[in-house]
Amino acid sequence: GVVAGLWFFLKFSTRWVPAGMNTVPEIPAGSWVIVDRWASGLRVGSDVFIDTPHGELLSRVTELREDEVVITHPAEYAGYGDSEQFGPLPRANVRSTVVVVMPRSFGNATNEPCSVAIQ
């Protein structure tokens, strides 16, 4: 039990998607996410937090190369550049992969529909 708890604590973390970060429509700004800090499941289609020339952004991996990733923001008007502007990024720039998404409406008391998405 203790070893499993320690492993979980070291591997996973939670974070809020910053206000204004509308780069991935399925993960709106204000969402609370559980992330894999080791990015051990990194693959094409992974939603990731990654260091870019525009700062740390949430984006989607569209291509994996040996030591590089190509990211594309699926949102039509993301407001931030992606690999189309600055090219592939080193794999080491991937800070974490998104594992679970809890939109900002999750757990609210307004009777709005809410959901949990496991990536």
Disulfide bonds with the S-S distance in Angstrom:
none
